[in-house]
Amino acid sequence: MVRSVLFSVALSALLIYAVLRLQSAYEERLAFNRVTRVDIYADRITYRNNMYATTSLLANGLKAIKDPPRKVELHVCSRMDDFEDVLDVLRAEGYREFEIELPDC
């Protein structure tokens, strides 16, 4: 009786360990495939899940989050000045390696 209870507890612990390892591997894969990006639209700048009206607000968001963007994309040609300001902000924060996408103007 005691032997079967101990076997059941050990098997349950092994199952819990396996599920936690699978969850950990899954979350690592999600973090690896995520591309952090800065998008510049006609009315806003987005970074991760936040929207910013100006580049100075974006600079504050970059300082707070400290997650380097891998991609900067300009969606409208009329915001080219803001695009240049965003690049200046990113370089001032020390972020130098990211992709740049520009629309056909």
Biopython code that builds the backbone (N, CA, C, O; Angstrom):
import numpy as np
from Bio.PDB.StructureBuilder import StructureBuilder

atoms = [
    (1, "MET", "N", (0.819, -1.181, 0.000)),
    (1, "MET", "CA", (0.000, 0.000, 0.000)),
    (1, "MET", "C", (0.877, 1.265, 0.000)),
    (1, "MET", "O", (0.660, 2.166, -0.810)),
    (2, "VAL", "N", (1.855, 1.332, 0.895)),
    (2, "VAL", "CA", (2.748, 2.481, 0.980)),
    (2, "VAL", "C", (3.570, 2.597, -0.301)),
    (2, "VAL", "O", (3.813, 3.694, -0.804)),
    (3, "ARG", "N", (3.992, 1.445, -0.815)),
    (3, "ARG", "CA", (4.789, 1.422, -2.030)),
    (3, "ARG", "C", (3.997, 1.992, -3.209)),
    (3, "ARG", "O", (4.557, 2.749, -4.002)),
    (4, "SER", "N", (2.749, 1.663, -3.345)),
    (4, "SER", "CA", (1.928, 2.167, -4.454)),
    (4, "SER", "C", (1.666, 3.667, -4.307)),
    (4, "SER", "O", (1.620, 4.378, -5.311)),
    (5, "VAL", "N", (1.495, 4.160, -3.086)),
    (5, "VAL", "CA", (1.300, 5.587, -2.867)),
    (5, "VAL", "C", (2.572, 6.347, -3.230)),
    (5, "VAL", "O", (2.500, 7.378, -3.901)),
    (6, "LEU", "N", (3.726, 5.862, -2.804)),
    (6, "LEU", "CA", (4.991, 6.516, -3.146)),
    (6, "LEU", "C", (5.245, 6.500, -4.648)),
    (6, "LEU", "O", (5.744, 7.476, -5.208)),
    (7, "PHE", "N", (4.903, 5.395, -5.300)),
    (7, "PHE", "CA", (5.046, 5.309, -6.747)),
    (7, "PHE", "C", (4.139, 6.337, -7.428)),
    (7, "PHE", "O", (4.550, 6.983, -8.391)),
    (8, "SER", "N", (2.925, 6.488, -6.938)),
    (8, "SER", "CA", (1.986, 7.450, -7.499)),
    (8, "SER", "C", (2.483, 8.879, -7.308)),
    (8, "SER", "O", (2.378, 9.690, -8.229)),
    (9, "VAL", "N", (3.013, 9.200, -6.155)),
    (9, "VAL", "CA", (3.542, 10.538, -5.891)),
    (9, "VAL", "C", (4.751, 10.825, -6.788)),
    (9, "VAL", "O", (4.873, 11.920, -7.337)),
    (10, "ALA", "N", (5.636, 9.847, -6.933)),
    (10, "ALA", "CA", (6.812, 10.025, -7.781)),
    (10, "ALA", "C", (6.407, 10.217, -9.236)),
    (10, "ALA", "O", (6.977, 11.062, -9.926)),
    (11, "LEU", "N", (5.450, 9.461, -9.703)),
    (11, "LEU", "CA", (4.969, 9.584, -11.075)),
    (11, "LEU", "C", (4.311, 10.948, -11.304)),
    (11, "LEU", "O", (4.493, 11.558, -12.358)),
    (12, "SER", "N", (3.554, 11.417, -10.327)),
    (12, "SER", "CA", (2.923, 12.733, -10.430)),
    (12, "SER", "C", (3.981, 13.841, -10.470)),
    (12, "SER", "O", (3.858, 14.792, -11.242)),
    (13, "ALA", "N", (5.006, 13.716, -9.649)),
    (13, "ALA", "CA", (6.079, 14.713, -9.650)),
    (13, "ALA", "C", (6.809, 14.729, -10.983)),
    (13, "ALA", "O", (7.155, 15.797, -11.488)),
    (14, "LEU", "N", (7.043, 13.575, -11.547)),
    (14, "LEU", "CA", (7.690, 13.491, -12.851)),
    (14, "LEU", "C", (6.819, 14.119, -13.934)),
    (14, "LEU", "O", (7.337, 14.804, -14.816)),
    (15, "LEU", "N", (5.542, 13.905, -13.885)),
    (15, "LEU", "CA", (4.621, 14.489, -14.856)),
    (15, "LEU", "C", (4.586, 16.014, -14.720)),
    (15, "LEU", "O", (4.593, 16.718, -15.731)),
    (16, "ILE", "N", (4.551, 16.526, -13.516)),
    (16, "ILE", "CA", (4.557, 17.976, -13.298)),
    (16, "ILE", "C", (5.859, 18.585, -13.810)),
    (16, "ILE", "O", (5.843, 19.646, -14.435)),
    (17, "TYR", "N", (6.976, 17.927, -13.551)),
    (17, "TYR", "CA", (8.266, 18.408, -14.035)),
    (17, "TYR", "C", (8.277, 18.463, -15.566)),
    (17, "TYR", "O", (8.763, 19.430, -16.152)),
    (18, "ALA", "N", (7.746, 17.433, -16.202)),
    (18, "ALA", "CA", (7.727, 17.396, -17.673)),
    (18, "ALA", "C", (6.856, 18.513, -18.229)),
    (18, "ALA", "O", (7.228, 19.143, -19.219)),
    (19, "VAL", "N", (5.720, 18.768, -17.625)),
    (19, "VAL", "CA", (4.843, 19.836, -18.111)),
    (19, "VAL", "C", (5.510, 21.194, -17.934)),
    (19, "VAL", "O", (5.420, 22.041, -18.823)),
    (20, "LEU", "N", (6.171, 21.415, -16.817)),
    (20, "LEU", "CA", (6.860, 22.683, -16.609)),
    (20, "LEU", "C", (8.008, 22.875, -17.591)),
    (20, "LEU", "O", (8.233, 23.995, -18.050)),
    (21, "ARG", "N", (8.724, 21.838, -17.921)),
    (21, "ARG", "CA", (9.798, 21.923, -18.911)),
    (21, "ARG", "C", (9.237, 22.245, -20.300)),
    (21, "ARG", "O", (9.814, 23.053, -21.028)),
    (22, "LEU", "N", (8.124, 21.622, -20.667)),
    (22, "LEU", "CA", (7.495, 21.908, -21.958)),
    (22, "LEU", "C", (7.023, 23.361, -22.019)),
    (22, "LEU", "O", (7.190, 24.026, -23.042)),
    (23, "GLN", "N", (6.444, 23.846, -20.946)),
    (23, "GLN", "CA", (5.989, 25.226, -20.910)),
    (23, "GLN", "C", (7.173, 26.185, -21.039)),
    (23, "GLN", "O", (7.087, 27.178, -21.762)),
    (24, "SER", "N", (8.248, 25.903, -20.362)),
    (24, "SER", "CA", (9.443, 26.735, -20.436)),
    (24, "SER", "C", (10.005, 26.770, -21.853)),
    (24, "SER", "O", (10.364, 27.837, -22.352)),
    (25, "ALA", "N", (10.082, 25.622, -22.498)),
    (25, "ALA", "CA", (10.585, 25.558, -23.869)),
    (25, "ALA", "C", (9.668, 26.324, -24.821)),
    (25, "ALA", "O", (10.143, 26.994, -25.738)),
    (26, "TYR", "N", (8.364, 26.226, -24.608)),
    (26, "TYR", "CA", (7.398, 26.931, -25.450)),
    (26, "TYR", "C", (7.545, 28.445, -25.288)),
    (26, "TYR", "O", (7.533, 29.174, -26.280)),
    (27, "GLU", "N", (7.680, 28.919, -24.063)),
    (27, "GLU", "CA", (7.821, 30.355, -23.831)),
    (27, "GLU", "C", (9.137, 30.886, -24.379)),
    (27, "GLU", "O", (9.178, 32.015, -24.867)),
    (28, "GLU", "N", (10.200, 30.117, -24.315)),
    (28, "GLU", "CA", (11.473, 30.541, -24.897)),
    (28, "GLU", "C", (11.359, 30.674, -26.405)),
    (28, "GLU", "O", (11.915, 31.600, -26.995)),
    (29, "ARG", "N", (10.650, 29.764, -27.021)),
    (29, "ARG", "CA", (10.467, 29.825, -28.473)),
    (29, "ARG", "C", (9.633, 31.029, -28.862)),
    (29, "ARG", "O", (9.912, 31.662, -29.880)),
    (30, "LEU", "N", (8.614, 31.363, -28.077)),
    (30, "LEU", "CA", (7.814, 32.544, -28.367)),
    (30, "LEU", "C", (8.654, 33.810, -28.267)),
    (30, "LEU", "O", (8.549, 34.693, -29.117)),
    (31, "ALA", "N", (9.478, 33.903, -27.247)),
    (31, "ALA", "CA", (10.316, 35.081, -27.078)),
    (31, "ALA", "C", (11.353, 35.186, -28.197)),
    (31, "ALA", "O", (11.714, 36.291, -28.602)),
    (32, "PHE", "N", (11.822, 34.073, -28.686)),
    (32, "PHE", "CA", (12.824, 34.085, -29.748)),
    (32, "PHE", "C", (12.227, 34.551, -31.062)),
    (32, "PHE", "O", (12.899, 35.262, -31.810)),
    (33, "ASN", "N", (10.991, 34.180, -31.374)),
    (33, "ASN", "CA", (10.378, 34.514, -32.654)),
    (33, "ASN", "C", (9.753, 35.903, -32.677)),
    (33, "ASN", "O", (9.359, 36.379, -33.742)),
    (34, "ARG", "N", (9.654, 36.551, -31.542)),
    (34, "ARG", "CA", (9.028, 37.859, -31.475)),
    (34, "ARG", "C", (9.972, 38.916, -32.047)),
    (34, "ARG", "O", (11.153, 38.958, -31.705)),
    (35, "VAL", "N", (9.445, 39.751, -32.906)),
    (35, "VAL", "CA", (10.236, 40.836, -33.481)),
    (35, "VAL", "C", (9.727, 42.139, -32.878)),
    (35, "VAL", "O", (8.591, 42.545, -33.120)),
    (36, "THR", "N", (10.568, 42.782, -32.102)),
    (36, "THR", "CA", (10.215, 44.074, -31.533)),
    (36, "THR", "C", (10.436, 45.123, -32.607)),
    (36, "THR", "O", (11.497, 45.177, -33.229)),
    (37, "ARG", "N", (9.422, 45.959, -32.819)),
    (37, "ARG", "CA", (9.509, 46.897, -33.925)),
    (37, "ARG", "C", (8.948, 48.255, -33.542)),
    (37, "ARG", "O", (8.142, 48.384, -32.620)),
    (38, "VAL", "N", (9.394, 49.257, -34.271)),
    (38, "VAL", "CA", (8.866, 50.613, -34.181)),
    (38, "VAL", "C", (8.202, 50.899, -35.513)),
    (38, "VAL", "O", (8.845, 50.832, -36.561)),
    (39, "ASP", "N", (6.907, 51.220, -35.475)),
    (39, "ASP", "CA", (6.157, 51.550, -36.684)),
    (39, "ASP", "C", (5.750, 53.008, -36.629)),
    (39, "ASP", "O", (5.253, 53.485, -35.609)),
    (40, "ILE", "N", (5.963, 53.714, -37.726)),
    (40, "ILE", "CA", (5.616, 55.129, -37.802)),
    (40, "ILE", "C", (4.478, 55.267, -38.804)),
    (40, "ILE", "O", (4.666, 55.116, -40.011)),
    (41, "TYR", "N", (3.290, 55.560, -38.274)),
    (41, "TYR", "CA", (2.091, 55.748, -39.085)),
    (41, "TYR", "C", (1.814, 57.233, -39.237)),
    (41, "TYR", "O", (2.558, 58.060, -38.709)),
    (42, "ALA", "N", (0.761, 57.579, -39.947)),
    (42, "ALA", "CA", (0.426, 58.983, -40.190)),
    (42, "ALA", "C", (0.062, 59.719, -38.909)),
    (42, "ALA", "O", (0.320, 60.917, -38.798)),
    (43, "ASP", "N", (-0.530, 59.033, -37.944)),
    (43, "ASP", "CA", (-1.009, 59.712, -36.738)),
    (43, "ASP", "C", (-0.352, 59.256, -35.443)),
    (43, "ASP", "O", (-0.642, 59.801, -34.378)),
    (44, "ARG", "N", (0.528, 58.265, -35.520)),
    (44, "ARG", "CA", (1.105, 57.738, -34.282)),
    (44, "ARG", "C", (2.397, 56.982, -34.560)),
    (44, "ARG", "O", (2.718, 56.649, -35.701)),
    (45, "ILE", "N", (3.121, 56.724, -33.484)),
    (45, "ILE", "CA", (4.307, 55.874, -33.505)),
    (45, "ILE", "C", (4.022, 54.727, -32.545)),
    (45, "ILE", "O", (3.636, 54.961, -31.400)),
    (46, "THR", "N", (4.206, 53.501, -32.995)),
    (46, "THR", "CA", (3.958, 52.365, -32.116)),
    (46, "THR", "C", (5.275, 51.656, -31.823)),
    (46, "THR", "O", (6.145, 51.523, -32.684)),
    (47, "TYR", "N", (5.388, 51.211, -30.582)),
    (47, "TYR", "CA", (6.548, 50.441, -30.137)),
    (47, "TYR", "C", (6.031, 49.398, -29.172)),
    (47, "TYR", "O", (5.463, 49.725, -28.129)),
    (48, "ARG", "N", (6.230, 48.138, -29.525)),
    (48, "ARG", "CA", (5.667, 47.013, -28.784)),
    (48, "ARG", "C", (4.152, 47.150, -28.753)),
    (48, "ARG", "O", (3.534, 47.137, -29.818)),
    (49, "ASN", "N", (3.527, 47.280, -27.606)),
    (49, "ASN", "CA", (2.066, 47.394, -27.532)),
    (49, "ASN", "C", (1.608, 48.804, -27.206)),
    (49, "ASN", "O", (0.437, 49.011, -26.890)),
    (50, "ASN", "N", (2.498, 49.769, -27.277)),
    (50, "ASN", "CA", (2.173, 51.138, -26.888)),
    (50, "ASN", "C", (2.158, 52.061, -28.095)),
    (50, "ASN", "O", (2.849, 51.826, -29.086)),
    (51, "MET", "N", (1.355, 53.118, -27.992)),
    (51, "MET", "CA", (1.282, 54.139, -29.036)),
    (51, "MET", "C", (1.803, 55.456, -28.477)),
    (51, "MET", "O", (1.516, 55.813, -27.334)),
    (52, "TYR", "N", (2.572, 56.173, -29.293)),
    (52, "TYR", "CA", (3.151, 57.444, -28.881)),
    (52, "TYR", "C", (2.823, 58.492, -29.932)),
    (52, "TYR", "O", (2.837, 58.204, -31.129)),
    (53, "ALA", "N", (2.527, 59.716, -29.485)),
    (53, "ALA", "CA", (2.190, 60.792, -30.409)),
    (53, "ALA", "C", (3.441, 61.493, -30.928)),
    (53, "ALA", "O", (3.452, 61.992, -32.054)),
    (54, "THR", "N", (4.495, 61.534, -30.113)),
    (54, "THR", "CA", (5.714, 62.252, -30.499)),
    (54, "THR", "C", (6.936, 61.369, -30.259)),
    (54, "THR", "O", (6.868, 60.341, -29.585)),
    (55, "THR", "N", (8.046, 61.802, -30.830)),
    (55, "THR", "CA", (9.282, 61.043, -30.644)),
    (55, "THR", "C", (9.835, 61.191, -29.231)),
    (55, "THR", "O", (10.521, 60.292, -28.745)),
    (56, "SER", "N", (9.554, 62.304, -28.566)),
    (56, "SER", "CA", (10.020, 62.451, -27.185)),
    (56, "SER", "C", (9.312, 61.470, -26.259)),
    (56, "SER", "O", (9.920, 60.946, -25.326)),
    (57, "LEU", "N", (8.028, 61.220, -26.513)),
    (57, "LEU", "CA", (7.319, 60.201, -25.732)),
    (57, "LEU", "C", (7.869, 58.810, -26.040)),
    (57, "LEU", "O", (7.971, 57.967, -25.148)),
    (58, "LEU", "N", (8.221, 58.575, -27.295)),
    (58, "LEU", "CA", (8.843, 57.303, -27.658)),
    (58, "LEU", "C", (10.176, 57.133, -26.935)),
    (58, "LEU", "O", (10.502, 56.034, -26.484)),
    (59, "ALA", "N", (10.940, 58.205, -26.824)),
    (59, "ALA", "CA", (12.220, 58.133, -26.115)),
    (59, "ALA", "C", (12.014, 57.731, -24.660)),
    (59, "ALA", "O", (12.783, 56.939, -24.116)),
    (60, "ASN", "N", (10.982, 58.272, -24.034)),
    (60, "ASN", "CA", (10.670, 57.884, -22.655)),
    (60, "ASN", "C", (10.271, 56.408, -22.583)),
    (60, "ASN", "O", (10.658, 55.703, -21.651)),
    (61, "GLY", "N", (9.500, 55.946, -23.561)),
    (61, "GLY", "CA", (9.106, 54.538, -23.597)),
    (61, "GLY", "C", (10.293, 53.614, -23.796)),
    (61, "GLY", "O", (10.355, 52.543, -23.191)),
    (62, "LEU", "N", (11.232, 54.015, -24.636)),
    (62, "LEU", "CA", (12.434, 53.209, -24.849)),
    (62, "LEU", "C", (13.270, 53.111, -23.585)),
    (62, "LEU", "O", (13.827, 52.053, -23.288)),
    (63, "LYS", "N", (13.363, 54.206, -22.838)),
    (63, "LYS", "CA", (14.131, 54.191, -21.597)),
    (63, "LYS", "C", (13.465, 53.298, -20.557)),
    (63, "LYS", "O", (14.143, 52.630, -19.776)),
    (64, "ALA", "N", (12.141, 53.290, -20.550)),
    (64, "ALA", "CA", (11.418, 52.515, -19.545)),
    (64, "ALA", "C", (11.427, 51.022, -19.856)),
    (64, "ALA", "O", (11.570, 50.204, -18.947)),
    (65, "ILE", "N", (11.279, 50.665, -21.110)),
    (65, "ILE", "CA", (11.117, 49.253, -21.476)),
    (65, "ILE", "C", (12.455, 48.567, -21.683)),
    (65, "ILE", "O", (12.624, 47.417, -21.276)),
    (66, "LYS", "N", (13.405, 49.241, -22.304)),
    (66, "LYS", "CA", (14.754, 48.691, -22.560)),
    (66, "LYS", "C", (14.728, 47.375, -23.331)),
    (66, "LYS", "O", (15.457, 46.440, -22.999)),
    (67, "ASP", "N", (13.893, 47.307, -24.353)),
    (67, "ASP", "CA", (13.837, 46.156, -25.246)),
    (67, "ASP", "C", (14.217, 46.660, -26.632)),
    (67, "ASP", "O", (13.426, 47.364, -27.259)),
    (68, "PRO", "N", (15.403, 46.323, -27.127)),
    (68, "PRO", "CA", (15.859, 46.918, -28.387)),
    (68, "PRO", "C", (14.984, 46.502, -29.562)),
    (68, "PRO", "O", (14.654, 45.325, -29.708)),
    (69, "PRO", "N", (14.609, 47.461, -30.398)),
    (69, "PRO", "CA", (13.821, 47.120, -31.582)),
    (69, "PRO", "C", (14.693, 46.451, -32.633)),
    (69, "PRO", "O", (15.862, 46.797, -32.802)),
    (70, "ARG", "N", (14.120, 45.510, -33.320)),
    (70, "ARG", "CA", (14.829, 44.835, -34.415)),
    (70, "ARG", "C", (14.447, 45.397, -35.771)),
    (70, "ARG", "O", (15.109, 45.134, -36.775)),
    (71, "LYS", "N", (13.349, 46.192, -35.790)),
    (71, "LYS", "CA", (12.877, 46.699, -37.071)),
    (71, "LYS", "C", (12.232, 48.072, -36.860)),
    (71, "LYS", "O", (11.499, 48.282, -35.893)),
    (72, "VAL", "N", (12.513, 48.999, -37.774)),
    (72, "VAL", "CA", (11.883, 50.318, -37.791)),
    (72, "VAL", "C", (11.242, 50.467, -39.160)),
    (72, "VAL", "O", (11.910, 50.334, -40.185)),
    (73, "GLU", "N", (9.943, 50.744, -39.174)),
    (73, "GLU", "CA", (9.232, 50.824, -40.447)),
    (73, "GLU", "C", (8.447, 52.123, -40.539)),
    (73, "GLU", "O", (7.680, 52.469, -39.641)),
    (74, "LEU", "N", (8.649, 52.828, -41.631)),
    (74, "LEU", "CA", (7.899, 54.036, -41.942)),
    (74, "LEU", "C", (6.768, 53.645, -42.877)),
    (74, "LEU", "O", (7.012, 53.024, -43.911)),
    (75, "HIS", "N", (5.538, 53.997, -42.535)),
    (75, "HIS", "CA", (4.388, 53.590, -43.332)),
    (75, "HIS", "C", (3.888, 54.682, -44.274)),
    (75, "HIS", "O", (3.237, 54.378, -45.273)),
    (76, "VAL", "N", (4.182, 55.953, -43.972)),
    (76, "VAL", "CA", (3.760, 57.063, -44.834)),
    (76, "VAL", "C", (4.936, 57.995, -45.058)),
    (76, "VAL", "O", (5.723, 58.242, -44.144)),
    (77, "CYS", "N", (5.057, 58.506, -46.258)),
    (77, "CYS", "CA", (6.202, 59.357, -46.601)),
    (77, "CYS", "C", (6.140, 60.727, -45.940)),
    (77, "CYS", "O", (7.175, 61.377, -45.791)),
    (78, "SER", "N", (4.973, 61.176, -45.544)),
    (78, "SER", "CA", (4.843, 62.503, -44.947)),
    (78, "SER", "C", (5.483, 62.598, -43.566)),
    (78, "SER", "O", (5.664, 63.703, -43.056)),
    (79, "ARG", "N", (5.821, 61.496, -42.963)),
    (79, "ARG", "CA", (6.430, 61.501, -41.629)),
    (79, "ARG", "C", (7.929, 61.209, -41.680)),
    (79, "ARG", "O", (8.484, 60.648, -40.735)),
    (80, "MET", "N", (8.578, 61.581, -42.766)),
    (80, "MET", "CA", (10.008, 61.326, -42.907)),
    (80, "MET", "C", (10.823, 62.051, -41.839)),
    (80, "MET", "O", (11.825, 61.516, -41.364)),
    (81, "ASP", "N", (10.406, 63.272, -41.451)),
    (81, "ASP", "CA", (11.125, 63.992, -40.389)),
    (81, "ASP", "C", (11.043, 63.239, -39.070)),
    (81, "ASP", "O", (12.028, 63.141, -38.338)),
    (82, "ASP", "N", (9.857, 62.706, -38.773)),
    (82, "ASP", "CA", (9.701, 61.919, -37.548)),
    (82, "ASP", "C", (10.517, 60.634, -37.616)),
    (82, "ASP", "O", (11.050, 60.181, -36.602)),
    (83, "PHE", "N", (10.617, 60.048, -38.802)),
    (83, "PHE", "CA", (11.423, 58.848, -38.986)),
    (83, "PHE", "C", (12.888, 59.131, -38.640)),
    (83, "PHE", "O", (13.538, 58.344, -37.951)),
    (84, "GLU", "N", (13.392, 60.260, -39.127)),
    (84, "GLU", "CA", (14.779, 60.638, -38.824)),
    (84, "GLU", "C", (14.960, 60.898, -37.331)),
    (84, "GLU", "O", (15.984, 60.538, -36.750)),
    (85, "ASP", "N", (13.955, 61.530, -36.712)),
    (85, "ASP", "CA", (14.028, 61.768, -35.267)),
    (85, "ASP", "C", (14.024, 60.459, -34.488)),
    (85, "ASP", "O", (14.736, 60.323, -33.494)),
    (86, "VAL", "N", (13.214, 59.488, -34.941)),
    (86, "VAL", "CA", (13.167, 58.176, -34.288)),
    (86, "VAL", "C", (14.528, 57.497, -34.392)),
    (86, "VAL", "O", (15.002, 56.905, -33.422)),
    (87, "LEU", "N", (15.156, 57.580, -35.560)),
    (87, "LEU", "CA", (16.494, 56.993, -35.719)),
    (87, "LEU", "C", (17.502, 57.665, -34.791)),
    (87, "LEU", "O", (18.358, 57.000, -34.207)),
    (88, "ASP", "N", (17.396, 58.994, -34.659)),
    (88, "ASP", "CA", (18.289, 59.705, -33.739)),
    (88, "ASP", "C", (18.066, 59.256, -32.301)),
    (88, "ASP", "O", (19.025, 59.069, -31.552)),
    (89, "VAL", "N", (16.802, 59.081, -31.912)),
    (89, "VAL", "CA", (16.478, 58.631, -30.545)),
    (89, "VAL", "C", (17.035, 57.233, -30.309)),
    (89, "VAL", "O", (17.621, 56.963, -29.260)),
    (90, "LEU", "N", (16.853, 56.348, -31.279)),
    (90, "LEU", "CA", (17.349, 54.975, -31.128)),
    (90, "LEU", "C", (18.871, 54.957, -30.999)),
    (90, "LEU", "O", (19.422, 54.230, -30.173)),
    (91, "ARG", "N", (19.536, 55.749, -31.810)),
    (91, "ARG", "CA", (21.005, 55.800, -31.741)),
    (91, "ARG", "C", (21.473, 56.410, -30.431)),
    (91, "ARG", "O", (22.492, 55.993, -29.881)),
    (92, "ALA", "N", (20.735, 57.399, -29.926)),
    (92, "ALA", "CA", (21.094, 58.012, -28.643)),
    (92, "ALA", "C", (20.958, 57.012, -27.493)),
    (92, "ALA", "O", (21.692, 57.087, -26.508)),
    (93, "GLU", "N", (20.022, 56.087, -27.623)),
    (93, "GLU", "CA", (19.840, 55.054, -26.596)),
    (93, "GLU", "C", (20.852, 53.914, -26.749)),
    (93, "GLU", "O", (20.922, 53.032, -25.893)),
    (94, "GLY", "N", (21.632, 53.925, -27.829)),
    (94, "GLY", "CA", (22.656, 52.907, -28.023)),
    (94, "GLY", "C", (22.224, 51.749, -28.899)),
    (94, "GLY", "O", (22.949, 50.763, -29.025)),
    (95, "TYR", "N", (21.044, 51.856, -29.508)),
    (95, "TYR", "CA", (20.566, 50.792, -30.393)),
    (95, "TYR", "C", (21.065, 51.075, -31.799)),
    (95, "TYR", "O", (20.706, 52.085, -32.404)),
    (96, "ARG", "N", (21.885, 50.186, -32.310)),
    (96, "ARG", "CA", (22.502, 50.404, -33.617)),
    (96, "ARG", "C", (22.145, 49.336, -34.643)),
    (96, "ARG", "O", (22.297, 49.566, -35.843)),
    (97, "GLU", "N", (21.678, 48.186, -34.203)),
    (97, "GLU", "CA", (21.412, 47.086, -35.131)),
    (97, "GLU", "C", (19.918, 46.838, -35.238)),
    (97, "GLU", "O", (19.308, 46.232, -34.358)),
    (98, "PHE", "N", (19.335, 47.321, -36.341)),
    (98, "PHE", "CA", (17.922, 47.089, -36.614)),
    (98, "PHE", "C", (17.685, 47.257, -38.113)),
    (98, "PHE", "O", (18.436, 47.943, -38.807)),
    (99, "GLU", "N", (16.637, 46.623, -38.585)),
    (99, "GLU", "CA", (16.251, 46.737, -39.989)),
    (99, "GLU", "C", (15.461, 48.018, -40.188)),
    (99, "GLU", "O", (14.807, 48.511, -39.269)),
    (100, "ILE", "N", (15.531, 48.547, -41.394)),
    (100, "ILE", "CA", (14.767, 49.750, -41.750)),
    (100, "ILE", "C", (13.949, 49.435, -42.992)),
    (100, "ILE", "O", (14.474, 48.930, -43.985)),
    (101, "GLU", "N", (12.656, 49.739, -42.926)),
    (101, "GLU", "CA", (11.777, 49.574, -44.088)),
    (101, "GLU", "C", (11.139, 50.906, -44.411)),
    (101, "GLU", "O", (10.575, 51.569, -43.540)),
    (102, "LEU", "N", (11.231, 51.294, -45.677)),
    (102, "LEU", "CA", (10.658, 52.546, -46.145)),
    (102, "LEU", "C", (9.641, 52.265, -47.235)),
    (102, "LEU", "O", (9.804, 51.314, -47.999)),
    (103, "PRO", "N", (8.584, 53.083, -47.322)),
    (103, "PRO", "CA", (7.603, 52.898, -48.404)),
    (103, "PRO", "C", (8.153, 53.459, -49.717)),
    (103, "PRO", "O", (9.122, 54.218, -49.726)),
    (104, "ASP", "N", (7.528, 53.078, -50.806)),
    (104, "ASP", "CA", (7.898, 53.626, -52.117)),
    (104, "ASP", "C", (7.288, 55.018, -52.236)),
    (104, "ASP", "O", (6.069, 55.176, -52.304)),
    (105, "CYS", "N", (8.156, 56.020, -52.258)),
    (105, "CYS", "CA", (7.663, 57.408, -52.331)),
    (105, "CYS", "C", (7.976, 57.993, -53.687)),
    (105, "CYS", "O", (7.646, 59.149, -53.952)),
]
sb = StructureBuilder()
sb.init_structure("model")
sb.init_model(0)
sb.init_chain("A")
sb.init_seg("    ")
for serial, (resi, resn, name, xyz) in enumerate(atoms, 1):
    if name == "N":
        sb.init_residue(resn, " ", resi, " ")
    sb.init_atom(name, np.array(xyz, "f"), 0.0, 1.0, " ", f" {name:<3s}", serial, name[0])
structure = sb.get_structure()
